[in-house]
Amino acid sequence: MTLFLIVFSLFFNSCHTKKQKVNNPDFSGVTYSVFGQKPPGLVPEVFAPGIVSIDGRFEGAVSFSPKLDEMYFAAYTEGEDTAIYFSKLKGDRWTSIGKANFTKGKKKEEMHPFVSPDGERIYFTALDSAFTDEKIWYVNRLADSWSDAVQLDSPLNDELVFFPNQAENGDLYYFNLSKFQTYYAPYKNGAFPEVAEVAIEFGHHAFIAPSQDYLILTDRNFTEEERKDNDMYVCFKEKDGKWTKPIHLGNILNTGLNEKGPRITPDGKYLFFGRDEKDTKPGLANIYWVSTAVIEKFRPKQ
């Protein structure tokens, strides 16, 4: 019962691949002008207040397309199911926020969208009832729309799984709710035929950085025994391929509230994450963003 309650809390607080080896996109001409907001520095700022981060709504898990001209995120209000929303850059303006509805009613809830490194697929979590049928689904890009949603045909979906995200080499990272551990499925010949545990000491909602040399993840704050809120941590990949112990990202990024759903932009420049502020403003959880330069100071000296 105790484990169930912990998992239940984490779940709601989180909350195509032709040749999937992808070349790095050219970001030299890309500037961040998302909804007219100036990019943040080393202190997190609310992302697109009143447009994406809306009072009275829970938002999280942001993903951008490789060219940074499409944005997808999950959101819900009290009493409603979680859905994926999106906006696209047309000329120099972002379109009004729309609802994706990828499964077209096949599943009640859709969350955790992630645009693949080549921009040709969106992976996401879909479910009907919490802790009974969470699976990873996807849609493929068509000329000007997305295909019908399909549940990913892979052994990873033999268990309860969520929070998919993909490395540039095609490997798919995700959290296994059944085993309460981060896993990944190596990309092999257009499929994900096997799974393997990611050898990190603790953490959930792990996100592989575009550089593939670190993982951002969340877990409860262990710096103060009385605190139960989730904070963000980083694990760096060492020269031998092993991961460092999770390193707490400090009090500039972490607060006494739940930080959740970390995502790095495709160019590696910005960290997006959710922050549950329902204890201070009922029914509110906003998306924040900050420069990934704040992560580098935690990188171990070689």
C-alpha positions in Angstrom: 0.0 0.0 0.0 2.8 2.4 0.8 4.5 1.8 -2.5 1.2 2.3 -4.3 0.7 5.7 -2.6 4.2 6.8 -3.6 3.8 5.8 -7.2 0.3 7.4 -7.3 1.8 10.7 -6.0 4.7 10.6 -8.5 2.3 9.9 -11.4 0.1 12.8 -10.8 2.9 15.1 -9.9 4.8 14.3 -13.1 2.2 14.9 -14.8 9.0 6.4 -37.5 11.6 5.9 -37.2 13.0 5.3 -40.5 16.7 5.3 -39.9 16.6 6.9 -36.5 20.2 8.0 -36.3 19.8 11.7 -36.7 22.2 14.4 -37.7 22.4 17.4 -35.5 20.2 20.2 -36.9 21.8 23.5 -37.7 20.8 26.0 -35.0 23.0 28.8 -36.2 20.1 30.8 -37.4 17.7 29.9 -34.7 16.6 32.5 -32.1 14.2 32.0 -29.3 11.3 34.2 -29.6 8.6 32.0 -28.1 5.3 33.9 -27.8 7.4 37.1 -27.6 9.1 36.1 -24.4 12.8 36.9 -23.9 14.8 33.7 -23.0 15.8 33.4 -19.4 19.3 33.3 -17.9 20.4 31.4 -14.8 17.2 31.9 -12.9 14.1 30.0 -13.9 11.2 32.0 -15.3 7.5 31.1 -15.9 7.2 30.1 -19.6 4.7 32.0 -21.7 2.5 33.2 -18.7 -1.2 33.5 -19.6 -0.6 31.6 -22.9 0.9 28.2 -22.0 1.3 28.6 -18.2 -2.3 29.4 -17.3 -3.6 30.1 -13.7 -5.9 27.3 -12.5 -4.3 24.7 -14.8 -1.7 22.0 -14.4 1.0 21.9 -17.2 4.2 20.0 -17.8 6.4 17.9 -20.1 7.3 20.3 -22.9 8.8 19.1 -26.2 10.0 21.1 -29.2 10.6 20.0 -32.8 14.3 19.9 -34.0 13.9 23.2 -35.8 12.2 24.8 -32.7 9.1 25.7 -34.8 6.6 23.4 -33.1 5.9 23.0 -29.4 3.9 20.2 -27.6 3.0 20.0 -23.9 0.5 18.3 -21.6 -2.0 20.0 -19.4 -5.2 19.4 -17.5 -7.6 21.2 -15.1 -9.3 19.8 -12.0 -11.9 17.2 -13.0 -10.6 16.9 -16.6 -8.4 14.3 -18.3 -4.8 15.2 -19.3 -4.4 16.1 -22.9 -1.6 17.2 -25.3 -1.6 20.7 -26.6 0.5 22.3 -29.3 1.5 25.5 -31.1 3.4 26.1 -34.4 5.6 28.9 -35.6 4.1 30.4 -38.8 6.3 33.2 -40.1 7.2 35.1 -37.0 4.0 34.2 -35.0 3.1 31.2 -32.9 -0.4 29.8 -33.6 -3.1 29.8 -31.0 -2.8 26.8 -28.6 -4.7 23.7 -29.9 -5.5 20.3 -28.6 -3.8 17.4 -30.4 -6.1 14.4 -29.6 -3.7 11.9 -31.2 -5.7 8.8 -30.2 -9.0 10.3 -31.4 -10.8 9.0 -28.3 -9.2 5.5 -28.2 -7.6 6.5 -24.9 -8.9 8.8 -22.3 -5.7 10.6 -21.4 -2.6 11.6 -23.4 0.5 13.1 -21.8 4.4 13.3 -22.0 4.7 14.2 -25.7 8.2 14.0 -27.1 9.2 14.9 -30.7 11.8 12.5 -32.1 15.3 14.0 -33.0 14.5 13.8 -36.7 11.1 15.5 -36.2 9.2 12.6 -37.9 7.5 11.0 -34.9 5.9 12.0 -31.6 6.1 9.5 -28.8 3.6 10.0 -25.9 2.0 8.2 -22.9 -1.7 7.2 -23.3 -4.0 5.6 -20.8 -7.6 5.0 -19.6 -7.0 4.5 -15.9 -4.0 5.3 -13.8 -1.8 2.3 -12.9 -3.7 -0.1 -15.1 -2.8 0.6 -18.7 -0.1 3.2 -19.2 1.7 2.5 -22.5 3.9 4.4 -25.0 2.2 5.3 -28.2 3.3 7.3 -31.3 2.2 9.2 -34.4 4.2 9.7 -37.6 4.4 12.9 -39.5 2.4 13.2 -42.7 2.6 16.0 -45.2 0.7 18.5 -43.1 -0.7 16.5 -40.2 0.0 13.4 -38.0 -0.9 9.7 -38.7 -3.3 7.7 -36.6 -1.9 6.9 -33.2 -0.3 3.5 -32.7 0.8 1.7 -29.6 4.5 1.0 -29.9 5.2 -2.6 -30.7 8.0 -3.4 -28.3 8.6 -5.5 -25.2 8.8 -2.2 -23.2 5.0 -2.1 -23.5 4.6 -5.4 -21.8 4.6 -3.5 -18.5 3.3 -0.2 -17.2 5.5 2.6 -18.7 5.5 6.3 -19.3 7.6 9.5 -20.0 9.3 8.5 -23.3 12.2 10.4 -24.7 14.7 9.6 -27.3 18.5 9.9 -27.7 19.9 11.0 -31.1 21.0 7.4 -31.8 17.4 6.3 -31.6 17.5 4.7 -28.2 14.2 5.2 -26.3 14.4 6.1 -22.6 11.3 5.7 -20.4 10.2 5.0 -16.8 9.0 1.6 -15.9 6.2 2.0 -13.4 5.9 -1.7 -12.8 9.5 -2.0 -11.7 9.8 1.7 -10.6 13.1 2.1 -12.5 14.4 4.0 -15.5 14.9 1.8 -18.6 15.8 2.3 -22.2 15.1 0.3 -25.4 18.1 0.3 -27.8 17.1 1.2 -31.4 17.9 -1.7 -33.7 16.9 -2.0 -37.4 13.9 0.2 -37.1 12.5 -1.3 -33.9 13.0 -1.6 -30.2 13.3 -5.4 -29.7 14.7 -5.4 -26.2 15.0 -3.3 -23.0 17.6 -2.6 -20.5 17.8 -0.9 -17.1 19.6 2.4 -16.8 22.0 2.0 -14.0 21.3 5.1 -11.9 21.0 5.0 -8.2 17.5 6.5 -7.9 15.1 8.8 -9.7 12.1 8.9 -12.1 11.1 10.9 -15.2 14.6 10.8 -16.5 15.4 12.7 -19.6 18.4 12.1 -21.8 20.2 15.3 -22.9 20.7 15.9 -26.6 24.4 15.6 -26.0 23.7 12.2 -24.4 26.3 12.9 -21.7 23.8 13.6 -18.9 20.4 12.6 -17.6 18.0 15.0 -15.8 15.7 13.3 -13.4 13.4 13.9 -10.4 13.0 12.4 -7.0 12.1 13.5 -3.5 14.4 16.0 -1.8 16.9 14.0 0.2 18.8 17.0 1.6 16.3 17.6 4.4 14.7 14.6 6.0 11.4 16.3 6.7 10.8 17.3 3.0 8.8 15.1 0.7 8.7 17.3 -2.4 10.3 16.3 -5.7 13.5 18.0 -6.8 15.6 17.7 -10.0 18.9 15.9 -10.1 21.6 15.3 -12.8 23.6 12.2 -13.6 26.6 12.7 -15.9 28.0 9.9 -18.1 31.6 9.0 -17.2 34.3 8.0 -19.7 33.6 4.3 -19.0 29.9 4.8 -19.9 28.7 4.5 -16.3 26.5 7.2 -14.7 27.5 9.3 -11.7 25.4 9.3 -8.6 22.5 11.7 -8.9 23.6 15.3 -8.1 21.1 17.6 -6.6 20.7 20.7 -8.8 20.6 23.2 -5.9 18.1 25.7 -4.6 18.1 28.0 -7.7 16.3 25.3 -9.7 14.7 23.4 -6.8 12.2 24.8 -4.3 10.0 23.4 -1.5 7.4 22.6 -4.2 7.4 19.7 -6.6 9.7 20.1 -9.6 8.7 17.7 -12.4 8.9 16.6 -16.0 12.4 17.9 -17.0 13.0 18.3 -20.7 16.0 19.8 -22.6 15.5 21.7 -25.9 16.9 20.0 -29.0 19.8 22.4 -29.2 20.7 21.8 -25.5 20.3 25.4 -24.5 17.3 25.4 -22.2 15.8 23.2 -19.5 12.0 23.2 -19.3 10.2 21.7 -16.2 7.0 21.9 -14.3 6.5 23.2 -10.8 3.5 22.4 -8.7 2.4 25.5 -7.0 -1.0 24.2 -5.8 0.0 24.7 -2.2 0.4 28.4 -2.7 -2.1 29.0 -5.5 -4.8 26.3 -5.6 -5.1 24.4 -8.8 -1.9 25.8 -10.3 1.2 24.2 -11.8 3.2 26.2 -14.3 6.0 25.4 -16.8 9.4 27.1 -16.2 12.5 27.4 -18.3 16.1 28.3 -17.6 19.5 28.2 -19.3 21.2 24.8 -19.2 24.3 26.7 -18.2 23.1 26.2 -14.6 23.7 22.5 -15.0 27.3 22.8 -16.1 28.6 24.0 -12.8 27.6 20.6 -11.3 29.6 18.6 -13.9 32.5 16.7 -12.2 36.0 17.9 -13.0 37.8 15.5 -15.3 
